[in-house]
Amino acid sequence: MKNSVLKERVRSAILERRREMAFEDVYRKSSLIQKRLIGSPFYAEAGAILLYSSFLNEVLTDELFETAIREGKEAAYPRVLSGGGRHLAFFKVKSLKELAPGSYDIPEPAEREERAQAGSFDLVVVPGVAFDEKGGRLGYGKGYYDRALSGVECPIVALAYDFQVLKEDIPVEPHDVRVSAIVTEKRLIATG
């Protein structure tokens, strides 16, 4: 079976399971996941963090953002830009009120002159559809994060519900960015 067909089957099954989650479960599990990351060395050692705005029952990140800002850390969020092909650009944010629905109805910061460079972060927190324990990440298939984070040297940590971490390997391509760790409501998996 071709990798693209396998990826689409996995993507479909996991997204359906995530869509079926009650908001109470999303909120409760997201809180556990965020607290686990906040208690980790990845977070403790980071002064500048790139976060994502959740949608479609992804793990929430608001608690993580509020804690980071309260502790004097810098936080940034991605925005999809269309000039020169659709790509992600990163902008620092001091309040969640600075985010407004953007591409795909995902909350994004406003575009400004000053951008944060991907290499300026100490920790990058990414969403995804499915992961394997070796750091393989299956996103939505558009490649935004793979292109934007290519060559980033800081830890890239995925937030996921435990059912999103698969026992079998996710087929990855040479351009796919692997994650350094996966944080779920049950565990923190260092992927090596």
C-alpha positions in Angstrom: 0.0 0.0 0.0 1.3 3.4 -0.9 2.4 5.8 1.9 -0.1 8.4 0.8 -3.0 5.9 1.0 -1.9 4.6 4.4 -1.5 8.2 5.7 -5.0 9.1 4.6 -6.5 6.1 6.2 -4.8 6.8 9.5 -5.6 10.5 9.3 -9.3 9.8 8.6 -9.6 7.3 11.5 -7.9 9.4 14.1 -9.7 12.6 13.1 -13.0 10.9 13.4 -12.2 9.6 16.8 -11.0 13.1 17.9 -14.2 14.7 16.4 -16.3 12.4 18.6 -14.7 13.6 21.8 -17.0 15.5 24.2 -15.7 19.0 25.0 -15.6 18.0 28.7 -13.0 15.3 27.8 -11.1 17.7 25.5 -10.9 20.2 28.3 -10.0 17.7 31.1 -7.4 15.9 29.0 -5.9 19.1 27.6 -5.5 20.4 31.2 -3.6 17.3 32.2 -1.4 17.4 29.0 -0.6 21.1 29.5 0.3 20.6 33.2 2.6 17.7 32.2 4.4 19.8 29.7 4.7 22.8 32.2 6.3 20.3 34.6 8.8 19.1 32.1 12.4 20.2 31.5 11.4 21.2 27.9 9.2 24.0 29.3 11.4 24.9 32.3 14.4 25.6 30.0 12.5 27.6 27.4 12.4 31.4 27.4 10.6 31.7 24.1 7.9 29.3 23.0 6.0 28.8 19.8 2.5 27.5 20.4 -0.5 26.7 18.2 -4.2 27.7 18.4 -6.3 24.5 18.7 -9.2 23.7 16.5 -11.4 20.6 15.8 -10.8 19.2 19.3 -7.0 19.5 19.2 -5.3 19.6 22.6 -5.9 23.1 24.0 -3.0 25.4 24.7 -4.5 28.4 26.5 -3.4 27.3 30.0 0.2 26.8 28.6 0.1 30.3 27.1 -1.2 32.0 30.3 1.4 30.2 32.5 4.2 31.1 30.1 3.2 34.8 30.0 2.7 35.0 33.8 6.3 33.5 34.2 7.8 36.1 31.9 8.4 33.8 28.9 7.8 35.0 25.3 5.1 33.2 23.3 4.3 33.3 19.6 1.7 31.8 17.3 1.7 31.0 13.6 -0.2 32.8 10.9 -0.8 31.4 7.4 0.5 33.9 4.8 -0.1 33.6 1.1 2.6 35.7 -0.5 5.1 33.4 -2.3 3.0 30.3 -1.7 1.1 29.6 1.4 3.4 29.3 4.4 3.6 29.9 8.2 5.0 33.1 9.7 5.3 33.5 13.5 4.3 36.5 15.6 4.8 37.2 19.3 1.6 37.5 21.3 1.1 39.0 24.8 -2.6 38.2 25.1 -5.0 35.7 23.6 -7.2 38.7 22.7 -4.6 39.4 20.0 -5.8 36.2 18.1 -8.6 36.3 15.6 -10.0 33.7 13.2 -7.8 33.4 10.2 -7.0 30.7 7.7 -9.2 27.6 8.2 -11.0 29.6 10.9 -8.0 28.9 13.2 -7.2 31.8 15.6 -4.1 33.7 14.4 -2.2 36.8 15.3 -2.4 39.8 13.1 0.3 40.2 10.5 2.9 42.7 11.5 6.3 43.9 10.2 8.2 42.2 13.0 8.2 38.4 12.8 9.7 35.8 15.1 12.1 33.5 13.3 11.7 29.8 13.7 15.2 29.5 15.0 14.6 32.0 17.8 12.5 29.7 19.9 13.7 27.5 22.8 10.6 25.2 22.4 8.2 24.6 19.6 4.8 23.0 20.5 3.0 21.5 17.5 -0.3 19.9 16.9 -0.9 16.8 14.7 -3.2 14.1 13.8 -1.2 11.1 14.8 2.3 10.3 16.0 4.6 7.3 16.6 7.0 6.7 19.5 10.0 7.4 17.2 8.9 11.0 16.6 7.0 10.5 13.4 4.2 13.0 12.9 1.2 12.9 10.7 -0.3 16.3 10.2 -3.2 17.4 8.0 -1.3 16.9 4.8 -0.5 20.5 3.8 3.1 20.5 5.0 3.0 23.9 6.7 4.9 22.8 9.8 7.4 20.6 7.9 8.4 23.6 5.7 8.4 26.2 8.5 10.4 24.1 11.0 12.9 22.5 8.7 16.3 22.9 10.3 15.0 24.1 13.7 17.4 22.9 16.5 15.3 23.4 19.6 13.0 20.7 21.0 9.8 20.2 19.0 7.1 18.8 21.3 3.7 17.5 20.2 0.6 17.7 22.4 -1.7 14.7 21.8 -4.3 12.5 23.3 -2.9 9.1 24.1 -5.0 7.4 21.3 -3.2 9.6 18.8 0.1 7.8 19.6 0.3 4.7 17.4 2.2 1.6 18.1 3.1 1.1 14.4 5.5 3.6 12.6 4.0 6.4 10.7 5.3 6.4 7.1 7.5 9.5 7.0 9.1 11.3 4.0 12.6 12.8 4.1 11.1 16.3 4.4 8.9 15.4 7.4 10.0 17.1 10.6 10.1 14.7 13.6 9.1 15.6 17.1 11.5 15.4 20.1 8.8 14.4 22.5 5.0 13.7 22.7 3.0 14.8 25.7 -0.3 13.0 26.4 -2.7 12.9 29.3 -0.9 9.7 30.4 2.8 10.1 29.6 5.7 12.1 28.2 7.4 10.2 25.5 10.9 11.2 24.6 11.4 10.1 21.0 15.2 10.2 21.0 
